[in-house]
Amino acid sequence: MPRHLPETCPSRPRSSRSGRCFKIRVITPMFGGVEPGLNDPVTLIRPSSIEGALLFWWRATVGRQFATHEEMAMAEKEIWGSTKSAGKVRLHVSVTNQGIPCEDSRVSAPKYAVFPFNATQVAKARFGIEFCLELEYPPDFENAILLTVRAWTNFGGVGARWRRGCGALYCEETAPANSGAVAAWWQDLQDSVGNFQGEPHWTLLGERLLLKATNDRNNRATNAAFDAWKAAISPLSDFRQKEGLGRNCGGMREIRVGPKAGQQAYSPGRSRWPEAESLKMRTGAVAPTHANPLTLQDLNAHPAFPRATFGLPIVMKFLPDPEERPNSGSLLPKGAERMASPVILRPWLLADGSWYALAHQLSAPLPAEIEYSFVPQAEGGYAPDSHTNQQQRFRWDIPGGVNALRGSRLASYRNSPMGNDSQGNRRSESGDALEAFMAYLRSLHFREPAAIGG
């Protein structure tokens, strides 16, 4: 029996799924790939990495509407899947521009942002990468997906150290149109995310956003991104370590041990933060010249570690000194190896070409307890690096819980970085290092979104 073919092809069945394509640019060097810190020469932007980033920002935005982990986990499984079932979001990544490595450009990344990486990793890290992200999902999920992508492309990044501006992203479709639109853009984002009451149980998009304009409009030069990046990162370095703010002024000092003993070298001044003194007082390993604490007098009984709120671990390395030998080691959340920083510092590009230094404080839970992990030193010597000899590491539980991280007493001692600024205004009445840092940014002309473009 002869077969009759239709003269025209039947129309394509209508899909029951929605889809969007986002064109995204990586505006700062990206670190990470198959080898730690190095870009993958085959798959520059890995779909699995993008999926992980989207999941984080979905939790940080849409996650505000859930009261418990269990509720969020059920919704997360439905949309993103689990180890036992596939999710309902499909994504495809296609790189359209490979970008350039730092070694082929005339710009340099802020050292404080890239210090974990060696010279080769920094030289090979690429920026200017452009890629298309195609997402397909059920129509019911569209608002959640768009909210997730909007937060990720404006606050997040790809690769390692994205909270310090590495691998920062720009997407014209999700960025504010211009400076005059920033306030409404931010308010709409907050309204879309919704309110959250009480202490967070997981990391959420926060309510503190500060911005500082760093260039004239329409300047799209490569160094504009790096200028904005440095303007965002430098204040954190200064707040923690700058002489006259984070530490006393230093001076020349005689080296007392080692091959250069007897020579003069510049020595930084004593820190105005109480972490190092807390360890010295607690262990009794303190030089006679430092017997009188510079910060708090009760550190033996009530040690204080306010900078832990910026993220953990904090690696503590004490210089060799025959009179002062506490064990070098790391401050850690108890029972864990790290706590991600709740502070995002990065360059931010608007659709009209305006650049800003951006600082955002995520709403994140503090560790209930912290501990000090160290390797016992040899007699007359010093402990090796805290990441070696894992089988011999000791852990010291730090008393006080959250009270060791923040409290009014931490802002009340003389020259506390959280105390009064040059105008006599207390940076943080509650002794919260994060709150004090945001106040410090305001003194450097960082502004809330409502004050931008007005």
TIMI-657127 format. One line per 2 residues: number of its first residue (from 1); their letters; for each residue x, y, z negated of C-alpha. Coordinates in nm, 4 decimals, decimal comma. Layout:
// residues N
NUM) a) X:Y:Z | ... $
This chain:
// residues 454
1) mp) 0,0000:0,0000:0,0000 | 0,1566:0,3330:0,1039 $
3) rh) 0,2459:0,5833:-0,1676 | 0,1461:0,9483:-0,1333 $
5) lp) 0,3676:1,2101:-0,2911 | 0,2206:1,5467:-0,3892 $
7) et) 0,3192:1,8357:-0,1664 | 0,4327:2,0452:-0,4645 $
9) cp) 0,5993:1,9535:-0,7927 | 0,3717:1,9557:-1,0936 $
11) sr) 0,4249:2,2408:-1,3354 | 0,6597:2,1800:-1,6256 $
13) pr) 0,4765:2,0782:-1,9448 | 0,4583:2,3640:-2,1954 $
15) ss) 0,6957:2,3155:-2,4845 | 0,5584:2,3186:-2,8353 $
17) rs) 0,8855:2,4698:-2,9567 | 1,0228:2,8240:-2,9619 $
19) gr) 1,3713:2,9241:-2,8605 | 1,6054:3,2225:-2,8881 $
21) cf) 1,9522:3,3010:-2,7576 | 2,1801:3,5348:-2,9528 $
23) ki) 2,4946:3,6891:-2,8054 | 2,7496:3,7192:-3,0850 $
25) rv) 3,1004:3,8657:-3,1055 | 3,3697:3,7862:-3,3636 $
27) it) 3,5170:4,1271:-3,4487 | 3,7957:4,0214:-3,6885 $
29) pm) 4,0429:3,7289:-3,6829 | 3,8846:3,3904:-3,7419 $
31) fg) 4,0625:3,1251:-3,9476 | 3,9773:2,7575:-3,9436 $
33) gv) 3,9426:2,4555:-3,7191 | 4,0631:2,0972:-3,7176 $
35) ep) 4,3830:2,2082:-3,8928 | 4,3381:2,4352:-4,1971 $
37) gl) 4,3638:2,8020:-4,1055 | 4,4220:2,7393:-3,7345 $
39) nd) 4,1686:2,7850:-3,4539 | 4,0626:2,4711:-3,2695 $
41) pv) 4,1978:2,4935:-2,9117 | 3,9203:2,2644:-2,7810 $
43) tl) 3,6106:2,3686:-2,9761 | 3,6768:2,7273:-3,0809 $
45) ir) 3,3314:2,7734:-3,2368 | 3,2049:2,4471:-3,3841 $
47) ps) 2,8270:2,3876:-3,3960 | 2,8622:2,2099:-3,7320 $
49) si) 3,0243:2,5210:-3,8782 | 2,7424:2,7402:-3,7451 $
51) eg) 2,4811:2,5056:-3,8868 | 2,6471:2,5215:-4,2278 $
53) al) 2,6528:2,9022:-4,2162 | 2,2871:2,9205:-4,1162 $
55) lf) 2,1919:2,6832:-4,3968 | 2,3737:2,9043:-4,6506 $
57) ww) 2,1964:3,2192:-4,5304 | 1,8607:3,0421:-4,5124 $
59) ra) 1,9008:2,9559:-4,8804 | 2,0151:3,3127:-4,9568 $
61) tv) 1,7151:3,4741:-4,7852 | 1,4191:3,2388:-4,7515 $
63) gr) 1,5371:3,0723:-5,0735 | 1,4143:3,3700:-5,2759 $
65) qf) 1,0578:3,2422:-5,2490 | 1,1312:2,9154:-5,4308 $
67) at) 1,1240:2,8882:-5,8077 | 1,3240:2,5657:-5,8397 $
69) he) 1,5951:2,3684:-5,6618 | 1,3453:2,0900:-5,6008 $
71) em) 1,1046:2,3172:-5,4120 | 1,3847:2,4577:-5,1999 $
73) am) 1,5278:2,1123:-5,1286 | 1,1942:1,9904:-4,9908 $
75) ae) 1,1623:2,2881:-4,7542 | 1,5285:2,2606:-4,6580 $
77) ke) 1,4902:1,8943:-4,5661 | 1,1936:1,9725:-4,3421 $
79) iw) 1,3658:2,2433:-4,1416 | 1,7357:2,1502:-4,1534 $
81) gs) 1,7177:1,7764:-4,2162 | 1,9233:1,5622:-4,4507 $
83) tk) 2,1679:1,2731:-4,4363 | 1,8719:1,0430:-4,3737 $
85) sa) 1,6581:1,2468:-4,1347 | 1,7117:1,4965:-3,8547 $
87) gk) 1,6070:1,8570:-3,8923 | 1,3714:2,0465:-3,6681 $
89) vr) 1,6228:2,3114:-3,5594 | 1,8382:2,2422:-3,2554 $
91) lh) 2,1364:2,4606:-3,1766 | 2,3803:2,4905:-2,8898 $
93) vs) 2,6953:2,7037:-2,8832 | 2,8681:2,8188:-2,5661 $
95) vt) 3,1824:3,0315:-2,5839 | 3,1898:3,3007:-2,3149 $
97) nq) 3,5103:3,4792:-2,4184 | 3,8072:3,3138:-2,5888 $
99) gi) 3,9231:3,6413:-2,7434 | 4,2886:3,7149:-2,8166 $
101) pc) 4,5297:3,6082:-3,0929 | 4,6544:3,8685:-3,3386 $
103) ed) 5,0086:3,8299:-3,2060 | 4,8934:3,9707:-2,8697 $
105) sr) 4,7449:4,2847:-3,0226 | 4,8849:4,5930:-3,1932 $
107) vs) 4,6632:4,5676:-3,4990 | 4,7328:4,3986:-3,8300 $
109) ap) 4,4888:4,2401:-4,0711 | 4,4716:4,3675:-4,4316 $
111) ky) 4,7163:4,1580:-4,6329 | 4,4810:4,1357:-4,9292 $
113) av) 4,2203:3,9704:-4,7059 | 4,4500:3,7143:-4,5403 $
115) fp) 4,7046:3,6401:-4,8162 | 4,6187:3,2643:-4,8344 $
117) fn) 4,7344:3,2167:-4,4740 | 5,0929:3,1914:-4,3541 $
119) at) 5,2487:3,4070:-4,0823 | 5,1814:3,1509:-3,8079 $
121) qv) 4,8143:3,1175:-3,9006 | 4,7686:3,4950:-3,8982 $
123) ak) 4,9523:3,5358:-3,5665 | 4,7442:3,2651:-3,3956 $
125) ar) 4,4063:3,3698:-3,5395 | 4,1759:3,4972:-3,2650 $
127) fg) 3,9290:3,7846:-3,2618 | 3,7102:3,9309:-2,9892 $
129) ie) 3,5612:3,5842:-2,9345 | 3,2141:3,5969:-2,7778 $
131) fc) 2,9630:3,3157:-2,7808 | 2,5951:3,2462:-2,7203 $
133) le) 2,3972:3,0723:-2,9899 | 2,0838:2,9014:-2,8589 $
135) le) 1,8318:2,7951:-3,1211 | 1,5210:2,5833:-3,0650 $
137) yp) 1,2643:2,5305:-3,3404 | 0,8909:2,4906:-3,4104 $
139) pd) 0,7027:2,8220:-3,3791 | 0,6046:2,8115:-3,7465 $
141) fe) 0,9701:2,8504:-3,8428 | 1,0424:3,1557:-3,6285 $
143) na) 1,0265:3,4202:-3,9028 | 1,2552:3,2169:-4,1275 $
145) il) 1,5029:3,1529:-3,8455 | 1,5185:3,5169:-3,7384 $
147) lt) 1,5639:3,6317:-4,0985 | 1,8460:3,3810:-4,1419 $
149) vr) 2,0290:3,4886:-3,8259 | 1,9836:3,8540:-3,9140 $
151) aw) 2,1505:3,8098:-4,2523 | 2,4278:3,5858:-4,1182 $
153) tn) 2,5315:3,8121:-3,8310 | 2,5384:4,1267:-4,0462 $
155) fg) 2,6864:3,9952:-4,3710 | 2,8430:3,6601:-4,2867 $
157) gv) 3,1026:3,5216:-4,0521 | 3,2676:3,2110:-3,9114 $
159) ga) 3,5650:3,0253:-4,0532 | 3,7450:3,0712:-4,3834 $
161) rw) 3,7559:3,3888:-4,5974 | 3,4447:3,5365:-4,4367 $
163) rr) 3,3520:3,7031:-4,7683 | 3,6694:3,9085:-4,7302 $
165) gc) 3,5921:4,0063:-4,3726 | 3,7667:3,7305:-4,1762 $
167) ga) 3,5641:3,6060:-3,8788 | 3,3121:3,8901:-3,9194 $
169) ly) 3,0287:3,8966:-3,6652 | 2,8389:4,1472:-3,4542 $
171) ce) 2,5105:4,0856:-3,2750 | 2,3470:4,3814:-3,1024 $
173) et) 2,0029:4,2254:-3,1316 | 2,0161:4,2013:-3,5110 $
175) ap) 2,2205:4,5124:-3,5993 | 2,0635:4,8510:-3,6823 $
177) an) 2,0331:5,0726:-3,3758 | 2,2195:5,3664:-3,5323 $
179) sg) 2,3001:5,5362:-3,8620 | 1,9547:5,6892:-3,8832 $
181) av) 1,7977:5,3430:-3,8721 | 2,0102:5,1879:-4,1489 $
183) aa) 1,7834:5,2771:-4,4425 | 1,4689:5,1392:-4,2771 $
185) ww) 1,6617:4,8331:-4,1537 | 1,7809:4,7509:-4,5055 $
187) qd) 1,4399:4,8107:-4,6622 | 1,2739:4,5867:-4,4044 $
189) lq) 1,5281:4,3141:-4,4772 | 1,4618:4,3391:-4,8507 $
191) ds) 1,0844:4,3324:-4,7933 | 1,1180:4,0264:-4,5681 $
193) vg) 1,3257:3,8416:-4,8257 | 1,0934:3,9256:-5,1149 $
195) nf) 1,1547:3,9838:-5,4835 | 1,3295:3,7508:-5,7209 $
197) qg) 1,2957:3,7841:-6,0970 | 1,5455:3,6630:-6,3544 $
199) ep) 1,8843:3,4961:-6,3190 | 1,9438:3,3186:-5,9849 $
201) hw) 2,0012:2,9442:-5,9803 | 2,1793:2,9583:-5,6436 $
203) tl) 2,3332:3,2354:-5,4352 | 2,0814:3,4852:-5,2962 $
205) lg) 2,0965:3,7992:-5,0870 | 2,1511:4,0777:-5,3364 $
207) er) 2,0116:4,4261:-5,3776 | 2,3420:4,6171:-5,3904 $
209) ll) 2,4693:4,7361:-5,0520 | 2,7218:5,0174:-5,0134 $
211) lk) 2,8513:5,1651:-4,6879 | 3,1204:5,4095:-4,5811 $
213) at) 3,1485:5,5531:-4,2295 | 3,4991:5,5000:-4,0912 $
215) nd) 3,4966:5,6401:-3,7387 | 3,3255:5,8717:-3,4944 $
217) rn) 3,0323:5,7372:-3,2951 | 3,1067:5,5537:-2,9674 $
219) nr) 3,4622:5,4599:-3,0676 | 3,4723:5,0926:-2,9767 $
221) at) 3,8526:5,0592:-2,9826 | 3,9885:4,7392:-3,1338 $
223) na) 4,1548:4,9220:-3,4206 | 3,8162:5,0667:-3,5280 $
225) af) 3,7144:4,7236:-3,6588 | 4,0426:4,6876:-3,8467 $
227) da) 4,0181:5,0413:-3,9872 | 3,6716:4,9617:-4,1245 $
229) wk) 3,7987:4,6289:-4,2563 | 4,0872:4,7911:-4,4422 $
231) aa) 3,8542:5,0586:-4,5832 | 3,6373:4,7795:-4,7270 $
233) is) 3,9196:4,5611:-4,8632 | 4,1632:4,8169:-5,0060 $
235) pl) 3,9359:4,9300:-5,2930 | 3,9189:4,5755:-5,4312 $
237) sd) 4,2972:4,5457:-5,4320 | 4,3258:4,8869:-5,5990 $
239) fr) 4,0555:4,8158:-5,8572 | 4,2299:4,4979:-5,9640 $
241) qk) 4,5955:4,5961:-5,9379 | 4,6647:4,9613:-5,8524 $
243) eg) 4,8918:5,1476:-6,0914 | 4,6948:5,3935:-6,2992 $
245) lg) 4,3747:5,1957:-6,2491 | 4,4256:4,8207:-6,2755 $
247) rn) 4,7649:4,8386:-6,4431 | 5,0073:5,0809:-6,6029 $
249) cg) 5,2832:5,2410:-6,3990 | 5,5895:5,0232:-6,3578 $
251) gm) 5,9604:5,0949:-6,3599 | 6,3085:4,9501:-6,3261 $
253) re) 6,3862:4,6579:-6,5523 | 6,6838:4,4306:-6,6077 $
255) ir) 6,6380:4,0748:-6,4853 | 6,7173:3,8479:-6,7801 $
257) vg) 6,7151:3,4990:-6,6280 | 6,7970:3,3330:-6,2979 $
259) pk) 7,0654:3,3957:-6,0353 | 6,9987:3,7726:-6,0414 $
261) ag) 7,0260:3,8047:-6,4210 | 7,1708:4,1377:-6,5229 $
263) qq) 7,0541:4,3182:-6,2092 | 6,7961:4,5960:-6,2033 $
265) ay) 6,4665:4,5441:-6,0194 | 6,1311:4,7160:-6,0073 $
267) sp) 5,8836:4,5652:-6,2498 | 5,5067:4,6331:-6,2261 $
269) gr) 5,3426:4,7874:-6,5310 | 5,1305:4,5850:-6,7730 $
271) sr) 4,7844:4,4930:-6,6525 | 4,4895:4,6845:-6,7939 $
273) wp) 4,2787:4,3721:-6,7528 | 4,2701:4,1326:-7,0501 $
275) ea) 4,3132:3,7938:-6,8764 | 4,6924:3,7603:-6,9068 $
277) es) 4,6951:3,8918:-7,2630 | 4,4163:3,6504:-7,3555 $
279) lk) 4,6321:3,3564:-7,2498 | 4,9421:3,4944:-7,4211 $
281) mr) 4,7643:3,5642:-7,7493 | 4,5840:3,2312:-7,7463 $
283) tg) 4,9041:3,0321:-7,6893 | 5,1326:3,2522:-7,8983 $
285) av) 5,3691:3,2787:-7,6016 | 5,4096:3,6530:-7,6195 $
287) ap) 5,7250:3,8637:-7,6234 | 5,7870:4,0909:-7,9240 $
289) th) 5,7599:4,3936:-7,6940 | 5,4058:4,2810:-7,5997 $
291) an) 5,2959:4,1722:-7,9461 | 5,0535:4,4644:-7,9647 $
293) pl) 4,7798:4,4008:-7,7055 | 4,7232:4,6719:-7,4480 $
295) tl) 4,3552:4,5833:-7,4088 | 4,1576:4,4186:-7,6925 $
297) qd) 4,2808:4,3325:-8,0411 | 4,0750:4,0147:-8,0947 $
299) ln) 4,1794:3,8179:-7,7862 | 4,3046:3,5211:-7,9879 $
301) ah) 3,9577:3,4517:-8,1253 | 3,7597:3,6050:-7,8388 $
303) pa) 3,9511:3,5821:-7,5091 | 3,8204:3,7836:-7,2161 $
305) fp) 3,8303:3,7111:-6,8423 | 3,6115:3,9730:-6,6683 $
307) ra) 3,7730:3,9332:-6,3262 | 3,6415:3,5768:-6,3120 $
309) tf) 3,3135:3,7301:-6,1925 | 3,4883:3,8126:-5,8624 $
311) gl) 3,5323:3,4409:-5,7955 | 3,7421:3,1468:-5,9130 $
313) pi) 4,0039:3,0109:-5,9243 | 4,2321:3,2874:-6,0432 $
315) vm) 4,5897:3,1658:-6,0181 | 4,7993:3,2919:-6,3105 $
317) kf) 5,1751:3,2917:-6,2518 | 5,3932:3,4227:-6,5306 $
319) lp) 5,7447:3,5416:-6,4509 | 6,0347:3,3610:-6,6213 $
321) dp) 6,1177:3,5255:-6,9517 | 6,3071:3,3600:-7,2374 $
323) ee) 6,0717:3,5221:-7,4912 | 5,7410:3,4898:-7,3104 $
325) rp) 5,6523:3,1574:-7,1542 | 5,2824:3,0750:-7,1240 $
327) ns) 5,2043:2,7975:-6,8809 | 5,1253:2,9104:-6,5285 $
329) gs) 4,7960:2,7682:-6,4070 | 4,4470:2,8486:-6,2811 $
331) ll) 4,1228:2,9777:-6,4281 | 3,8418:2,7508:-6,3086 $
333) pk) 3,4696:2,6979:-6,3632 | 3,4422:2,4130:-6,6114 $
335) ga) 3,4092:2,0849:-6,4256 | 3,4653:2,2412:-6,0826 $
337) er) 3,7501:2,3652:-5,8672 | 3,6092:2,6958:-5,7470 $
339) ma) 3,3331:2,9541:-5,7628 | 3,2821:3,1535:-5,4443 $
341) sp) 3,3029:3,5298:-5,4775 | 2,9667:3,7104:-5,4851 $
343) vi) 3,1262:4,0171:-5,3216 | 3,1260:4,0547:-4,9428 $
345) lr) 3,3688:4,3104:-4,7961 | 3,3829:4,3487:-4,4189 $
347) pw) 3,3589:4,5854:-4,1229 | 3,0086:4,6520:-3,9911 $
349) ll) 2,9232:4,7629:-3,6381 | 2,5939:4,9251:-3,5410 $
351) ad) 2,4386:4,8963:-3,1963 | 2,5388:5,2531:-3,1016 $
353) gs) 2,9078:5,1894:-3,1789 | 2,9219:5,3375:-3,5292 $
355) wy) 3,1567:5,1569:-3,7672 | 3,1175:5,1200:-4,1424 $
357) al) 3,3054:4,9587:-4,4273 | 3,0475:4,7335:-4,5929 $
359) ah) 3,0319:4,6062:-4,9511 | 2,7495:4,3757:-5,0549 $
361) ql) 2,7045:4,2029:-5,3888 | 2,5240:3,8733:-5,3592 $
363) sa) 2,3046:3,7643:-5,6475 | 2,4804:3,4552:-5,7786 $
365) pl) 2,4863:3,2572:-6,1053 | 2,7909:3,2912:-6,3283 $
367) pa) 2,9610:2,9764:-6,4576 | 2,8296:2,8761:-6,7984 $
369) ei) 3,1842:2,7949:-6,9096 | 3,5350:2,8386:-6,7741 $
371) ey) 3,8609:2,6576:-6,8433 | 4,2322:2,7071:-6,7898 $
373) sf) 4,4084:2,4310:-6,5973 | 4,7858:2,4092:-6,6215 $
375) vp) 5,0856:2,1793:-6,5934 | 5,2969:2,1598:-6,9105 $
377) qa) 5,6375:2,3133:-6,8579 | 5,9647:2,1375:-6,9186 $
379) eg) 6,1647:2,2321:-7,2244 | 6,3336:2,5646:-7,1560 $
381) gy) 6,1732:2,5849:-6,8144 | 5,8463:2,6673:-6,6425 $
383) ap) 5,5531:2,4767:-6,5153 | 5,5532:2,3969:-6,1455 $
385) ds) 5,2777:2,5374:-5,9286 | 4,9374:2,4524:-6,0738 $
387) ht) 4,8373:2,2662:-5,7575 | 5,1167:2,0070:-5,7971 $
389) nq) 5,1487:1,7053:-6,0280 | 4,7722:1,6691:-6,0449 $
391) qq) 4,7955:1,3661:-6,2743 | 4,9721:1,5731:-6,5411 $
393) rf) 4,7411:1,8723:-6,5456 | 4,5856:1,9813:-6,8742 $
395) rw) 4,2639:2,1754:-6,9216 | 4,1917:2,4210:-7,1999 $
397) di) 3,8277:2,5100:-7,2621 | 3,7875:2,8853:-7,3017 $
399) pg) 3,5445:2,9787:-7,5799 | 3,2726:3,2352:-7,5406 $
401) gv) 3,0934:3,1224:-7,2232 | 2,9472:3,4146:-7,0337 $
403) na) 3,0507:3,6450:-7,3186 | 3,4113:3,5895:-7,2132 $
405) lr) 3,3235:3,7283:-6,8687 | 3,1285:4,0415:-6,9514 $
407) gs) 3,0224:4,2489:-7,2494 | 3,0265:4,6097:-7,3664 $
409) rl) 3,3545:4,5613:-7,5543 | 3,5298:4,5018:-7,2196 $
411) as) 3,4516:4,8581:-7,1109 | 3,5246:5,0275:-7,4422 $
413) yr) 3,8998:4,9871:-7,4903 | 4,1426:5,2577:-7,3787 $
415) ns) 4,2111:5,2662:-7,0015 | 3,9733:4,9809:-6,9259 $
417) pm) 3,9116:4,9668:-6,5475 | 3,5441:4,9286:-6,6392 $
419) gn) 3,5501:5,2308:-6,8687 | 3,5257:5,6010:-6,7901 $
421) ds) 3,6286:5,7384:-6,4513 | 3,8066:6,0712:-6,3964 $
423) qg) 3,4726:6,2512:-6,4387 | 3,4028:6,0863:-6,7731 $
425) nr) 3,1317:5,8553:-6,6377 | 3,1311:5,4955:-6,7635 $
427) rs) 3,1630:5,2579:-6,4677 | 2,9782:4,9834:-6,6526 $
429) es) 2,8145:5,0150:-6,9922 | 2,7703:4,6382:-7,0040 $
431) gd) 3,1330:4,5574:-6,9259 | 3,0415:4,3909:-6,5960 $
433) al) 3,3392:4,3957:-6,3562 | 3,1130:4,3670:-6,0501 $
435) ea) 2,8986:4,6611:-6,1580 | 3,2119:4,8627:-6,2356 $
437) fm) 3,3584:4,7848:-5,8936 | 3,0451:4,9078:-5,7164 $
439) ay) 3,0650:5,2280:-5,9247 | 3,4289:5,2642:-5,8191 $
441) lr) 3,3237:5,2328:-5,4540 | 3,0730:5,5145:-5,5007 $
443) sl) 3,3562:5,7368:-5,6245 | 3,5284:5,6643:-5,2899 $
445) hf) 3,2255:5,7953:-5,0976 | 3,0546:5,4628:-5,0344 $
447) re) 2,6798:5,5248:-5,0212 | 2,3530:5,3339:-5,0514 $
449) pa) 2,1633:5,2736:-4,7248 | 1,9056:5,5388:-4,8180 $
451) ai) 2,1810:5,8037:-4,8057 | 2,3138:5,6974:-4,4644 $
453) gg) 2,2172:5,9012:-4,1605 | 2,0129:6,1453:-4,3610 $
